[in-house]
Amino acid sequence: MTNIKIFDTTLRDGEQSPGVNLNKKEKLEIAKQLERLGVDVIEAGFPASSEGDFQAVKLIADTITNSTVTALARTKKHDIDRAYEALRNTPNPRIHIFLATSPIHREFKLKMDKQKVIDTSVEMVKYSKTKFNEVEWSAEDASRTELPFLAEIIEAVIDAGATIINLPDTVGYTTPKEYGEMFKYVSENVPNISKAILSTHCHNDLGMAVANSVAGIENGATQIECSINGIGERAGNAALEEIAVALHIRGDFYPYTTTLNLQEIKRSSDIVAKLTGMAVQPNKAIIGRNAYAHEAGIHQDGMLKNVETYEIISPALVGVSAEPLFLGKHSGRHAFKDKVKSFNVELTEEELSLAFKNFKELTDHKKEVTDDDLYSIIMEIKTDASNIERYVLENFEVNYEQDGQTKAHIDVVTPAGKQISHEVTGSGSVEALYKAIQEILAETTNLLDYQLSSVGGGKDALAESRVQLNINGQQFSGRGTAQDVLAASANAYINAVNRYLMSEQAVTATESVNA
């Protein structure tokens, strides 16, 4: 059995999904969950891209101990230096540098000939090696690169000190047969290939990212780059959970293992979906809401006789539990603390007290509190940015008028500490509420997307709202959870604006005004 290393790029390639903008506290919580999942390598970000990304990568590198933390850099000394500054305190600093190799990228993007691409890659690998023990070099758009040239440049960068060679299908263009043959060609035509690990990195533009990744390991790759829920640019990346479970369930066919704790998959999926605002489609393989639902009568009959008639994956394998959580309004702090401990999430005494308080408030309206409810409460506390100057929604009222209009009244405290009340009318409750909020804000906002869903099931389920806003020309997502759908909706809008205030765009704008 060959062990396959799992390289997770949720926090780098995944965060490049349109509308996703994680702050450093959110990134850290995802990184901690990836560590609990057993990911071998966490790609924490692109430090040279912004001060915010640099700080997030540094925080993760200073915190995570059981997984290797790496960062992306272009083949530029500034990028490599910036990555080293962010990663220098991690036990095993590792860098991931890249340069495009395909004809179309060489001609139109890089404006470099083949020799210049080789020389630049070799020079920057050598420079990286002076700072990092592990150097991963990626041939961007490898799947559309001439195979003889690909073999030539790989041999050169390995001689320069590269220890991992990544061959990405950057635009999701290739097929499993082609992708596998590329790895086979490299394995057979690069004389020093035994000195490096081969890695896959597949995008899902044609829906073949997982299949291509598996084809890669069937032909010599021993590392797979992927993301939770398959998030990433355009159609996303190869989905970690699909690859991991496929290798496990079909162990009779695939002689590969991973170090992943599969029971942490559902929790990992939940936290990424919650913090990125990218909901998981119901029919998503492995972790979709319908993945273990059997509605057809003939299927239900078969399931009752033997679950293996239609269920090839046990829900418990990936952390999906049908057992109710027996915590209610009479549950004490000790029972609550024990349940929180089972999530493997670290809470300070202050955070635990706040979580318990919020839990008790929820039990006033909800008879049965589920694991999802509790996890939602905990993540709201762990990623809260109450230490910044922000907008606070103190109160709101929505009334329906006889003429069909809806009147919304809100009370908001601004970042400057000023309390403002405002009242408007609209054609619907959410429209009126959002219009009232918009007219109070100093920022120019425009609603791009609005979603409403439930946390768990039942008539007393928590409501979770997700929004995407254009705020002063930048896209930001927001989320809000509450027993009431309007409260959740209002909280989501305010949350998006507060996330903008936290962002470096707001800091940069403030500095330019003060200059």
Buried (B, 14 or more C-beta within 10 A) or exposed (E): EEEBBBBBBBBBBBBBBEBBBBBBBBBBBBBBBBBBBBBBBBBBBBBBBBEBBBBBBBBBBBBBEEBBBBBBBBBBEEBBBBBBBBBEEBEEBBBBBBBBBBBEBBEEEBEBEBEEBBEBBBEBBBBBBEBBEBBBBBBBBBBBBEEEBBBBBBBBBBBBBBBBBBBBBBBBBBBBEBBBBBBBBBBEBBEEBEBBBBBBBBBBBBEBBBBBBBBBBBBBBBBBBBBBBBBBBEBBBBBBBBBBBBBBBEEEEBEBEBBBBBBBBBBBBBBBBBBBBBBBEEEBBBBBBEBBEBEEEEBEEBBEEEEEBBBEBEEEBBBBEEEEBEBBEEBEEEEBEEBBEEBEBEBEEEBBEBBBEBBBEBBEEBEBBBBBBBBBBBBBBBBEBEEEEBBBBEEBEBEEEEEEBBBBBBBBBBBEEEEBEBEBBBEBBBBBBBBBBBEBBEBEBEBBEBBBEBBBEEEBBBBBBBBBBBBBEBBBBBBBBBBEBBBBBBBBBBBBBBBBBBBBBBEEBEEEEEE
